[in-house]
Amino acid sequence: MTEPFQNTLFYGDNLPILRAHIPTESVDLVYLDPPFNSNRNYNVLFKDESGLESESQIQAFKDTWHWDLAAEETYHDLIQGTSPHIASMIGALRGFLGANQMTAYLVMMAARLIELHRVLKSTGSLYLHCDPTAAHYLKILLDNIFGATNYRDQIIWRRTSAHSDSKGYGNNYDVILYYTKSNKFTWNRMYQPYDPEYVEKYYRYKDEDGRRYASGDVAAAGPGPARYFNGVLREPPPGSHWRYSQEKLDKFIAEGRIYFTANGFPRYKRYLDEMPGMALQALWTDIQPIVSWSKEGLGYPTQKPLALLERIIEASSNPGDIVLDPFCGCGTAIAAAQKLGRRWIGIDITFLSIALQRYRLADMFGDGLQYRVLGEPESVRAAKYLAESDRYQFQWWALSLIDAKPLGEGGSSKQGKKGADRGIDGVINFLDDTTGKPKTVLVQVKSGHVKSGDIRDLRGAVEREKAAIGVFLTLEQPTAPMQKEAVEAGFYSSPGLNRNYPRLQILTVEQLLQGARVQMPTTFITFKQAPKVEKERPPQLGLDIDPVSYTHLTLPTNREV
């Protein structure tokens, strides 16, 4: 029994999710922007993990890949379980580069690219977004996995007009490697506006209505018969023929598209406003990056422009096709796919990213958009398991339940340690008066033993930061003294709504799973909002894929959004 395909966000490692839940040849387009060089923190990826300096002192950015037990196991799986030519390639790369972060990155990417090749339809395409540091190595992987003959292009996206590097040339571009699964693939030719200098040079003529046109040949090389022009039979120039039939010439003459030069030779008017533009080239300089003042910027450090993903999706898929982003981050590919009437699958390994995507989809398409989020806890038992496995993922998940923005460093859980937040894990901003100044809800998350002192600490933070409300999220049940401390904190009086809200609020995970939320004025501005898409949403489309029963952390965790 099959059921209609549902747009889906998966939480978890994309490798086991791809293997267990994405059917073979079910996806039309893959876009991936894996986490490499993402934090712009310099690091030597070619240093041996033992701590010894490599001879290759190539500088690259900090990433999340390391030569650890997982990388070693994946390496052995590739050597033993893949085709001989892929195993040989991976072995050669390790022998050449050594056991370092770069090799770990390539090994982990090879395993995922094999699965992405499997899930692509025969007419499907893959776009891998990277930077020049690793692009040449990734191309070796892709040539071996997809076949060198299925390499289509290397797109250069100029992400900034200039970049000042202390040594060497400014690195102001990213690389997007474009491959297809076969020589029969979806391709919709894209165009871009002509360069102004090109227009001035070639479309330099104007007719009586002011329309620009270029002067085109009516004759072409090779013999051919004479044609009538305004009733006069004219022979083509020696060694040439008239490139249009008599019927077409008569039509063009009637439309005023044929004119005669000073020496009486016919020419064709090619109007600029009728041309689709210049066929899109592999050098993309017309799409601006996300900067701090960008309207669509969400504050996510590696966010890509919506226009970039729209171009890729329009070129290599059709409405109703399935787009997969296995490293979906803040969800630009997902948002672009939804906007363009494609179906989509997104995968990310952090609850922070999943939460950002949910906010973004709601902002752009409204709360009525239907999709699944698979991998989130749906019971206290599952929440406890998540907390025991990774308390920072638990923290981000718990914050997402009340639409709170995490404080402190993003990235992996190892980087999520509390720093300048001084014990506060999240924040909600809201507007509640005519001043336009945001007010704050401070949030603390606890997954272990709780006591009345925790509430006193939260009260101190609320008073110190001059916040309106403090919220204590706890996996364990609060004690009676904790409840007493919260009650004694009094109320926040809303000038906008003329209502009182408890100054300190204690919410358990169990209550949150049952629908409880923070008592506060409801004008949220927690995250920067994505611009709303006014375009009418396409209807839900069907796909014959067996429904999945997704389990992450070994527990059933389906939730409809």
N, C-alpha and C positions, 0 to 999 in steps of 0.2 A: 504494500500500500504506500502510495506517495502522497505528498501534500505540497501546496504551493511554496515556492522558495520564499524565505523571509530574510530581509536584510539583517545582518548579524554582526555584533561586536563580540569577540572572544577575549577574555582575560587569560593570559598565561604565555608560556614559551611557545613560539610559533612552530617549532619543529614537531613536537608530539601532536599539536593540534592539526597541522597539515597532514600528518601521517594517519591520524585516527578519524578525522572529521571532514576533510575536503576530498570529495570523490575525484578519481582520475578523469582527466579531460572534461572538467566541469566549469572552467574559468576562461573568460575571453581575454582579459587583460590583467597583467600584474604590474604594479608600480611599487617599488621599495626604495626606501631611503634609510638604510641600516645605520645604527649608531656608531659611526666612526668619524673621528675628528669633529664631533658634535659640540664639545664644550669649549673649543678654542683655547684650551689650556695646553701648553707645549709639553711634550713628553717624548722620550726616545722609545719608539715602538720596536726598534731593532736591537734593544738591549736584551741579552739573554736573561731569562727569568731567574737564573741563579745569582744574578747581580753583577756578572762580568760584563764589561763593555764590549760591544760588537765592533768589528772593524768598520761597519757601515754606520756612521753617525748621522743617520737621516732623521731630521726633525719632523715630527708629526704631532697631531693633537691627542689629548687624552681621550681614551675610549673605555668601553666596558668589557673588553675582551682580554683574557689572560691565559697563558699556558698553564692550565691547572688540570686536575683530574678529569674534569668534563671534556676539556680539549683533547687530552690524551685518549680518552675512551672514544670520542668522535673520530679521531684520527685512525684508530684501529678499526672502527666500524667501516670507515671509508676504504681502508686498505683491503679488508677482508670481504666486504659485502657489496662492492660496486664493480662496475666493468673494469677490465684490465687497464684500459687507457686512462680512466679517471684515477684509479689507484696509483698508476705510474706517475701521473702528474702530481698528485698530492705528495707522494714520496719524494719526488724531485724537488718540490718547493720546500719541504722541510729540510732536505739535505742542503739546499742552497741557502736558505735563510736562517736555519737553526730553530730552536724551540723558544720563540719569543712572542710578543703580543701580536705582531703582524701575522705570523704563521697561525696563531690561534684564531685570529680574525678570519683568515682565508679558509682554515679548516671548518670553522663554524658556518661560514657562508657557503662553502661547497656542499655541505649536508643539506642546507636549506634550498639552495638553487636546484639540487637534484629533485627535491620534492616539488618545487615550483614548476619545474619542467614537466613533471608528471601530471600536475593538476591542470595545466594549460590545455585547451583544445588545440587541435591540429592547426587551426586558423588563428591561434592566439599570439599575443605579443608580450614581451617583458621589457620594462624600462628600469634600469638600476641606476639610482642617483648616488653619486660619490664625489670625492674630490681628487685632485691629481695625485695625491700621495699613494693611493692604492689602486687607481683606475687601471693601470697596466697589468697588475696581478689579477684583478677581477676579470679582465678581458681574457686572460689565459684560462681561468675557470670556465667562463661562459663559452669560449670556443670549444672546450672539451665536452661540456655538458650539453650545449645546444647545437654544436657543430659550427665550424668556422664559416660554412656557406650560409648559415642563418644569421650571421652578423649583418645588420642593416645600416647602422650608423653610430657615430659618436657625436652626440649633441654637446655643444659647448654653450652653457648658459652664463652670461656675464651678470653676476649677481651684484656687483658694484661697479661704478664707473672708474674708480681708482682705489688702490689700497697701498698704503705705505709700509713696506717691510724694511726692517733695519738692514738686512743683508739680502741682496738679490732683487729680482723683479717683483713687482706687486702681484700677489696672488688674488685675483678678483673674479675667478670663475669656478664653476662646478662642472663636472662631467656627468652626462647621462648616457649610459650604454644601452643601445636599442637592439634587441634580438627578437626573432620570431621562431616559432616551433617548426615551421616548414616554409616552403617557397610559395604557398598559397595562404595568404593572411589578409585580415581586414585592414584596409588602408583607405582613408578618406583624405584626399589631398587638401592641405591647408595653405592659405595665402596670407600674406602680410602686405601692408601698404608699401607702395613704391618709395624709394628714397627721393627726397625733394630734388636733389641734383640730377637724378635719373629723369625725373619728370621734366625738369627744365631743359634737359638736353634732347630728349626724344619726343616729348609731347609739347613741342614749342609752338605749334600752330593753334589758332582759334578760328572757329567759324563765325558766321554773322550773329549767332546766339551766344557767343562767348564760350562755347564748349571746346575744351582742349582736345587735340587729336594728334596722332603721329602719322607720318606719311609712309604708307606701305606699298610694297611692290605688287603690281598686277601681273607681272611676267615672272617666269621661272625658267631655269635651265632645262634644255631638252626640246626637241622639235614638237610642233603642234600647229593646228589650223588657225586661220584668221577668224576674227570675231567682229561683230558689229558694235560700234560705239555711237549712240545717237543717230543710227541709220547709216553710218559710214563704216564700210568694211576695212578693217585695219589688220595688216600683217604684224605678227610679233617681231621683236628685234631678232637679228640673225642668231641662230643657235638656241633660241628660246621659244616658249609657248605661253599662251595666256593661261594663268593658273586657275581661272574660274570658267565654268560652263556658260553658254550664252544666256541660259535662264537666270543664273545668278548675277551675271553682269547687268542684265536688264533690270533686275530687282535692285541692285546697288545703285544704278544710275537713277532710277525712279526715286530712291530714298535720299539722293544727293550725296552718296558715299563715294562716288567716283568724281574726281576733279582732274583738270588738265594743267600741266605745268606751263611755263612761259613758252617752251618749245613745242607744246601741244601733246606731250606724252601723258597718258592716263596714270593716275595714282589712286590708292585706296585710303580713305579716312578711317583710322582706327581710334575710336573715341576712348579717352581715359576713363570716363564714368561708366563705361560698359565692361571694363576689364576687371577680373576678380582680384587683381593685385599680383605681386611677385610670388611665385611658388616658394613656400617656406623652406629656408635653407637650414643647415645644421648649426649655424652660429646664431644664437638667440640673444639679441641685445635690447629688445623692446619690452621686456617684462621686468619691472622693477622689484627689488627684494623687499621683504618686510623690514621696516625700520621702526623705531620707537614711536614715531608720529603717524604711522600708517593706520588708516581707518580700520583695516581688517586685522591688525595686529592683536594677538591675544596674550602677549607676554611670554609665549613659548619660545625658547631660545633657537630652535631649529625650524621654526614654522616657515613653510614655503608659500609663495603667493598662490592664491586660488587660480589666477589666470594661467600659471604654469601647468597646473594639473588639468585644467579645462582643455588646454591645447593638446596635451598628451591623450586624454580620454576621447576627445572628439576625433583625433587623427586615427586612433587604433581600436575603436569600438563603435557600436551602434546602439541606439536606444533599446533598452531591454537586456543588453549584454551584462555579464557579471564582471565587476572589477574587484580585485583582491589587493589589499595592502597589508602585508604581514608585519610591518613595523609602523603602525599607523599614527603614533605620536598624538598630536593634537587634532588629527583627522582631516587634513586638507583634501586628501584624495577621496575620502568618504564623502565629504561635503560637496566636492565637485561632481562626483558620480551621482549623488542624489539630485543635485541641481540640473544635471543634463539628462535625467531620466534613465540612468543605468541602475542596475541592482548591485549590491556591494557586500563585501565581507572585510572586516577589519580585525586585526589581531595586535594586541600589545601586552607587554609583560608587567605593566604597572597600572594600579588602580587610579593613579593620578591622571594618566593619559585617558583612560576610559571615562573618568569623570569629566575631563575637559571636552571630550567628544560629545558626551551627552548634553552638556550645556550648549555647545556650539550648534548641534542639530536642532535643539529646542529654539535657540535664538533665531536661526536661519529659516526654519521650516515650520515652527509652531509645535505646541505640545501634542498635537494629534498625530504626529509622525509615528508609524508603527515599525518597530524593529526589536530584535532580541539582544539581550546582554547575557552571555553565557560564561560562567566561571565565578560569579559573585556568591558569597555565602547567603543562604536563605534560612539558616537556623542558627541558634546559639552554638550548637555543637560544631557546625562548620566554621563559625566565626572564631571559636576557640582554637580550632585546628589551624586556621590562618594566622592567628596571633602567635601560636607556638612555632609556626614555620617561618614567619617573617613579620615581626611586629610593626615594621614601618609600612609594609603593604596593608596590614590591618589598620594602621592609623589613617592612611590615605583613603581606604575604603570607608571607614567610619565617618570621616570628615565629608566624604561625598554624599552620604545619606542625608546630611543637613545642608548641602550646598555650601560648605565652608572651604575656603582657599587654604591649602597647607602653607605653613611658614617653614623657614629653614631651607636647606639645600634640597634641590631635586635630584634626579638621577637614581642610581642604585641604592638599595637599602643601606649599604655600607656608608654611603655619603649622607644619609638622612639624619645624622645625629643633631641633636638640638644645639644651637649656637646662640645667636643673638636673640632668639625668641624667648629666652629665659623661662622655659617651662611652658610656654604657650605653643600649641601645635597647629592651630588654625584660626582663621578670622572670617567674619561675615561683615560686610559693610552695608549700610542702608541709609536711606534718606528719610527724615522724619519732621522737617520743618521747612520754612521758606528761605533759610539761609543758603541752601545748596551745599552745605558742608556735610560730608558723610559721617555717620556715627558707626560705632564698632561693637561687634559681639566677639569676645575672645573665647576660644574653644580649647579645652584640654582633653586629651584622650588617654585612658588608662586601660591596659589589658590585663593587669595583674592585681595584686592585693590593694585595696583602697581603704582609706581611713579619714577621720574628720579633719586631720591636718591638711589633707589635699584640698579640701574646700576652703580652709582658711588661706592657703597659699593662692588659690585662684582668686579669692576676694581681694587679697593684697595686690595681685596683678591687675585686676579690674580697676582698683582705685589708683594704682600707680600710673596706668596708661590712660586714665580718664575714659574708660570704655563705658558703654551703656549697659551691657549685659555680659555675664560670664556663663558659659555652658560647660558642664563636666560630663563627658561621654565615658561610660564605664561598661566593661564586659561583665564584671561582678555586680551583685546586688549591693546598693548602698546601705550603710549602717544607719541606725536611728540617729546617732550623733551627727552624722553627715547631713541628714535631712534637716536637723535642727539648725546647724550652721548655715545652711542655705536659706532657710526661712528667715533667720535673723538678719540677713543681708538686706531685707526690704524690697523695694520695687523701683523699677525705672518708669517714670511718668512720661508718656508720649505726648508732646505738644501738638503733633499733627493729628493724632487720632483721639486725643483726650482719654487715653486708657492707661492702666497700670499693667506692667509685666514684671514677673519675678526677676529680681536683679541677678540672682544665682539660680541656675536650673540644672538639675541632675537628670540625665537621660541614660537609660540602660540600652544595650544592644538589643535586648529582647523587645523593649518598647519601640525602638526604631524600626525593627523588622515588622512590627505590628502597625506601623504607620504614624507613630508619634513624631512630632517635629518641634522645633524651638518656638517658644511663644515670644513673638517680636513683631514690630511693624513689617509689612510684607514688601516694601519697595527695595528689592535686593539689587546690589551692584557688586556682588562678590567678585565675579570675573568680568573682564572687559567683554562686552557683548559682540558677537559676530553680526555683521550687517544682515538684516532680514532679507530673504529672497522672496520677491513678490510673485515670481512665476508660479503658475498652477502646478501642483505636484502631479506626476504621472500616476496612473493607476497601478495597483499591485499586480505583478506579473507572475505567472506560474513557471516552475521548473521541476522536472522530474528528478528529484534527489531525495533519497530516503531521509526522513527526519532524524536528526542526531539527538542523542541523550548525552549532553556534554557533562563531563565530570572533571573538575579541577581540584587538586588536593584530595583526590579520591572520594569526594562527596558530591551528591547531586546538587546542582546549583543553577537551575534555570530561572530566569526572571523576565517577565514581559515588561517592556517599557511603554 
